[in-house]
Amino acid sequence: MTDRIDGAVLLNEVEAFHRRFNVFPHEAAYVAVVLWDAHAHLLDCFESTPRLAFLSPEPGSGKSRALEIVETLVPNPMAAVDASAAALFRAVAGVDGKRPTILFDEIDTIFGPKAGENEQLRGFINAGHRRNRPMFRCVGDGANQTVQAFHSYAAVAVAGLGYLPDTIRDRSVNIRMRRRAPNEKIEPYRTRIHEKEGFALRDRLATWAEQVSEQVMNVWPTMPEGVTDRPADVWEPLLAIADAAGGDWPHRARAACVSLVNASKANDKGSLGIRLLTDLRDHVLIGVDKLPTIVILDRLNALDDAPWADLDGKPLDNRRLARMLGEYMTADLTPIKSRNIRTAGGVLKGFHTEDLADAWARYCPPTPQGSATSATPLQPSSEPLTL
């Protein structure tokens, strides 16, 4: 009979192994990565699996080494630098009866600005985030094709430059790597020497996973306040594992969850549409109840650190502004559109604050306390605008 493994002690050892060879940007990253390593052994206990993403703005930031250490600790690692979507579908269905843990290095060559869309791979990674979400493909030749379901539920870790597509980033624990400072020292990694140490920890993680699988099955861990929706999907498996391990891991895991979720929100500028709504609220329609389109465009295109003056080589114009805002609804469930505004120079088309209020409440981040927008109530005006 196998002796019961102390989960907290084991996770401490896995963390120490990472610390020998990886410099992560903060303590939360070590906690998240260790819990992710363990979760790869317990996939069938959860409804979803978070992706793990090591990203940085520049090469030489330790992303590939981080992925290399993860590779020694997870079950059935499969390096997939140039794997096709079709190959991955079949691999997850079972290579020799074993579901792989998929490791993508240089993910920027797949989803970067020069790489094209790669919608098949994007769809695979997105669909495999949740259990029982097969993708259907035609297989066979000519008239003999049949529809076959391919299951894609698998643990996926990636490393690369820049950012991931929004749909993948939102399903990921994102670690923003950076180059080591001169005072940050690590142990040189030697595959022939240290790989065996990682494999030994991997085997103990697998044994521990068998011991705690019933404990974490269908568990709904208590989430930190404010962590809901997609971030909760990402962190539920990791918190369940921390609770099963015990020791100080439940506390550390929740602190890491709050830290990384907040960091993700701070780095997430949202879609271009949400950026437009937010800029209109915070910088353009401040203290007024309406503005002509020509004034809105002037103010948007003059904003520093905003994309509006250069959208595909051209500034934002009235046609694109109308099209983008028309994607959102007023409180009356009609598309936001321009209306007549009477000015001293005549009647011009423009937008009313009341038409945008519902979209602001639903899509934009909360207004910081003390900002001009929150401090200045919007008062309806019956006076004509002077341009």
C-alpha positions in Angstrom: 0.0 0.0 0.0 1.4 3.4 -1.0 2.1 5.8 1.9 -0.1 8.9 2.0 1.7 11.8 0.6 1.6 15.2 2.3 0.3 17.5 -0.4 1.6 20.7 1.1 5.1 19.3 1.5 5.1 18.0 -2.1 3.9 21.3 -3.5 6.6 23.1 -1.5 9.2 20.8 -3.2 7.8 21.5 -6.7 8.0 25.2 -5.9 11.6 24.8 -4.8 12.4 23.0 -8.0 11.0 25.9 -10.1 12.9 28.4 -8.0 16.2 26.8 -8.8 15.8 27.4 -12.5 13.1 30.1 -13.0 12.8 33.7 -11.9 9.2 34.6 -12.0 8.0 38.3 -11.7 6.3 37.9 -8.3 5.4 35.3 -5.6 1.9 34.8 -7.0 3.4 33.4 -10.2 5.3 30.6 -8.3 2.1 29.6 -6.6 0.0 29.6 -9.7 2.5 27.6 -11.8 3.0 25.0 -9.1 -0.8 24.5 -8.8 -1.1 24.3 -12.6 1.6 21.6 -12.7 -0.5 19.6 -10.2 -3.8 20.2 -11.9 -2.5 18.6 -15.1 -2.6 15.3 -13.2 -6.2 15.8 -12.1 -7.9 17.0 -15.3 -10.8 14.6 -15.1 -11.8 16.0 -11.7 -12.7 19.4 -13.2 -15.1 21.0 -15.6 -12.4 23.2 -17.1 -8.7 23.5 -17.4 -6.9 26.9 -17.3 -4.2 27.6 -19.9 -0.8 28.7 -18.6 0.9 31.5 -20.5 4.4 32.7 -20.1 4.6 35.9 -22.1 7.1 38.8 -22.4 7.8 41.8 -24.6 11.4 40.8 -25.4 13.4 37.6 -25.9 15.7 36.3 -23.2 13.1 36.5 -20.4 13.1 32.9 -19.3 9.8 31.8 -21.0 11.2 28.8 -22.7 13.1 27.6 -19.6 9.9 28.0 -17.6 8.1 25.8 -20.1 11.0 23.3 -20.0 10.7 22.9 -16.2 6.9 22.5 -16.5 7.6 19.8 -19.1 9.4 17.6 -16.5 6.5 17.9 -14.0 3.3 17.2 -16.1 1.9 13.9 -17.5 2.7 13.0 -21.1 4.2 16.3 -22.2 3.8 17.0 -26.0 5.9 19.8 -27.5 3.8 21.3 -30.2 5.8 24.1 -31.8 4.6 23.5 -35.3 1.8 20.9 -34.7 -1.3 21.2 -36.9 -4.8 21.4 -35.5 -5.5 18.0 -37.0 -2.6 16.4 -35.3 -3.6 17.9 -31.9 -7.2 16.7 -32.3 -5.9 13.1 -32.8 -3.3 13.4 -30.1 -5.9 14.4 -27.5 -8.1 11.6 -28.6 -5.3 9.4 -27.4 -1.7 8.7 -28.5 -1.1 5.2 -27.1 -4.2 5.7 -25.0 -2.6 8.7 -23.1 -3.9 12.2 -23.2 -1.0 14.7 -23.6 -0.2 17.9 -21.8 0.4 20.2 -24.8 3.3 22.7 -24.6 3.5 25.4 -27.2 6.7 27.4 -27.3 7.1 30.4 -29.6 3.3 30.9 -29.6 3.9 34.3 -31.2 4.8 32.4 -34.5 1.2 31.0 -34.4 -0.8 34.0 -33.2 1.6 36.9 -33.7 0.9 39.8 -36.1 2.8 38.1 -39.0 1.4 34.7 -38.4 -2.1 34.9 -39.9 -5.3 33.9 -38.1 -4.8 30.2 -37.4 -8.4 29.8 -36.6 -8.2 26.0 -36.4 -5.6 26.1 -33.6 -7.4 29.0 -31.9 -10.6 26.9 -31.9 -8.8 23.9 -30.6 -7.3 25.7 -27.7 -10.5 27.5 -26.8 -12.7 24.4 -27.1 -10.3 22.3 -25.0 -10.7 24.7 -22.1 -13.9 22.9 -21.0 -14.9 19.2 -20.7 -17.4 17.7 -23.2 -16.9 20.4 -25.8 -16.0 18.3 -28.9 -15.2 19.9 -32.2 -16.8 18.3 -35.3 -14.8 17.7 -38.5 -15.4 15.8 -41.7 -13.1 12.8 -42.2 -12.7 10.6 -45.2 -12.3 11.1 -48.9 -14.7 12.6 -51.4 -18.3 11.4 -51.1 -17.3 9.0 -48.3 -16.8 11.7 -45.7 -18.4 11.4 -42.3 -18.7 13.8 -39.4 -16.6 12.9 -36.5 -16.4 14.4 -33.0 -12.9 15.2 -31.7 -12.5 15.9 -28.0 -10.0 18.6 -27.2 -10.1 18.8 -23.4 -6.4 18.9 -22.4 -4.0 20.9 -20.4 -2.2 23.5 -22.5 0.8 25.7 -21.6 2.3 28.3 -23.9 5.3 30.6 -24.1 5.9 33.5 -26.5 6.4 37.2 -27.2 3.6 39.7 -26.9 0.0 39.0 -26.1 -2.4 36.1 -26.8 -5.7 36.5 -28.7 -8.3 37.7 -26.3 -10.3 34.5 -26.3 -7.2 32.5 -25.2 -5.8 35.1 -22.8 -9.1 35.2 -20.9 -8.9 31.4 -20.3 -5.3 31.6 -19.1 -3.2 32.2 -16.0 -1.0 34.9 -17.5 2.6 35.3 -16.3 4.3 38.4 -17.7 8.0 37.4 -17.7 10.9 39.8 -17.7 14.6 39.5 -18.0 16.6 38.7 -14.9 18.2 41.6 -13.0 21.9 41.3 -12.2 21.1 40.3 -8.6 18.7 37.6 -9.6 20.6 34.3 -9.8 19.4 30.8 -10.9 21.0 27.4 -11.1 22.2 26.4 -14.6 19.7 23.8 -15.9 21.4 20.6 -17.2 18.9 18.3 -18.9 20.8 15.0 -18.2 21.1 15.9 -14.5 18.0 17.8 -13.5 15.4 16.2 -15.8 15.4 13.1 -13.6 14.7 15.2 -10.5 11.7 16.7 -12.3 10.5 13.3 -13.3 10.7 12.1 -9.7 8.5 15.0 -8.6 6.1 14.3 -11.5 5.7 10.7 -10.4 4.9 11.8 -6.9 2.4 14.4 -8.2 0.7 11.6 -10.1 0.5 9.4 -7.0 -0.8 12.2 -4.9 -3.3 13.0 -7.5 -4.7 9.5 -7.3 -4.9 9.9 -3.5 -6.9 13.2 -3.6 -8.9 12.8 -6.7 -12.2 12.0 -4.9 -11.5 14.9 -2.5 -11.3 17.4 -5.3 -13.9 15.9 -7.6 -16.9 18.2 -8.0 -15.6 20.5 -5.3 -16.6 24.2 -5.5 -13.9 26.1 -3.6 -14.6 29.4 -2.0 -13.5 32.1 -4.4 -12.0 35.4 -3.2 -14.4 38.3 -3.2 -14.8 39.8 -6.7 -13.5 36.8 -8.6 -16.4 35.6 -10.8 -17.2 34.5 -14.3 -14.3 33.6 -16.5 -11.6 34.3 -13.9 -13.5 32.0 -11.5 -13.5 29.2 -14.2 -9.7 29.7 -14.5 -9.0 29.5 -10.8 -11.5 27.0 -9.4 -9.3 23.9 -10.3 -6.2 25.6 -8.8 -7.9 26.6 -5.6 -9.4 23.1 -5.2 -5.9 21.6 -5.4 -4.6 24.1 -2.9 -7.4 23.2 -0.5 -6.6 19.5 -0.9 -2.9 20.1 -0.2 -3.5 22.1 3.0 -0.8 23.8 4.9 -0.5 27.4 3.9 -1.4 26.7 0.2 -5.1 27.6 0.5 -4.2 31.1 1.8 -1.3 31.5 -0.7 -3.5 30.3 -3.6 -6.2 32.9 -2.9 -3.7 35.7 -2.5 -2.1 34.7 -5.8 -5.6 34.5 -7.4 -6.5 38.1 -6.4 -3.0 39.4 -7.4 -3.0 37.8 -10.9 -6.7 38.5 -11.6 -6.2 42.2 -10.7 -3.0 42.3 -12.8 -4.9 40.9 -15.7 -7.6 43.5 -15.4 -5.0 46.3 -15.2 -3.4 45.0 -18.4 -6.6 44.3 -20.2 -7.7 47.3 -22.3 -10.6 45.3 -23.7 -11.8 45.3 -27.3 -11.5 48.3 -29.5 -15.2 48.9 -28.9 -14.9 48.9 -25.2 -11.9 51.2 -25.5 -14.0 53.6 -27.5 -16.9 53.5 -25.0 -14.4 54.1 -22.1 -12.7 57.0 -23.8 -16.0 58.6 -24.6 -17.1 58.4 -21.0 -13.8 59.4 -19.4 -12.3 61.9 -21.8 -14.9 63.2 -24.3 -18.5 63.4 -23.0 -17.6 64.8 -19.6 -20.1 67.1 -18.0 -22.3 67.4 -21.1 -25.4 65.6 -22.3 -24.5 65.6 -26.0 -21.9 66.5 -28.6 -21.8 66.8 -32.3 -19.9 64.0 -34.1 -17.3 66.5 -35.4 -16.4 67.5 -31.9 -16.3 63.9 -30.6 -13.9 62.9 -33.4 -11.6 65.9 -32.8 -11.4 65.0 -29.1 -10.8 61.3 -29.7 -8.1 61.8 -32.3 -6.3 64.3 -30.0 -6.1 61.8 -27.1 -2.5 60.8 -26.2 -1.8 57.0 -26.0 -5.0 56.3 -27.8 -5.5 54.4 -31.1 -8.0 56.8 -32.7 -5.6 59.0 -34.7 -4.1 56.0 -36.5 -6.5 53.1 -37.3 -5.0 51.1 -40.1 -3.2 54.3 -41.2 -6.2 56.6 -41.0 -7.9 58.6 -38.2 -11.2 57.6 -36.9 -14.0 59.1 -39.1 -17.7 59.6 -38.6 -18.6 56.5 -40.6 -16.5 54.1 -38.5 -17.5 55.8 -35.3 -21.2 55.3 -36.2 -20.5 51.6 -37.1 -18.6 50.9 -33.9 -21.2 52.5 -31.6 -24.0 50.9 -33.6 -22.8 47.5 -32.2 -24.1 48.5 -28.8 -27.6 49.1 -27.5 -29.4 51.9 -25.7 -31.5 51.1 -22.6 -34.4 50.8 -25.0 -32.7 48.0 -26.9 -32.1 50.0 -30.0 -28.7 50.4 -31.6 -26.8 53.5 -30.5 -26.9 56.0 -33.4 -26.4 59.7 -34.0 -29.2 62.1 -33.6 -29.8 65.7 -34.5 -28.2 68.3 -32.2 -29.1 72.0 -32.6 -26.1 74.3 -32.4 -25.6 78.0 -33.0 -24.5 77.2 -36.5 -27.4 75.0 -37.4 -28.4 71.3 -36.9 -25.6 68.7 -36.7 -25.5 65.0 -36.2 -24.1 63.9 -32.9 -24.4 61.5 -29.9 -26.3 61.8 -26.6 -25.0 60.7 -23.3 -28.3 59.1 -22.3 -27.9 56.7 -25.3 -24.5 55.6 -24.1 -25.3 55.2 -20.4 -26.5 51.6 -20.6 -23.4 50.5 -22.6 -21.1 52.3 -20.2 -22.7 50.5 -17.2 -22.5 47.1 -18.9 -19.1 47.1 -20.7 -16.8 49.7 -19.2 -14.6 49.3 -16.1 -15.8 51.2 -13.0 -15.0 54.9 -13.1 -12.1 55.7 -10.6 -13.3 57.6 -7.6 -12.6 61.3 -7.8 -12.3 61.3 -11.6 -13.7 64.2 -13.6 -16.5 61.9 -14.9 -17.6 60.8 -11.5 -17.3 64.2 -9.9 -19.2 66.1 -12.5 -22.8 65.1 -12.8 -24.3 65.2 -16.3 -26.9 67.9 -16.5 -29.3 68.1 -19.4 -29.0 71.3 -21.3 -31.7 73.0 -23.3 -29.3 75.7 -24.5 -28.0 75.5 -28.1 -24.3 74.5 -28.5 -21.9 77.1 -29.7 -19.2 75.8 -32.0 
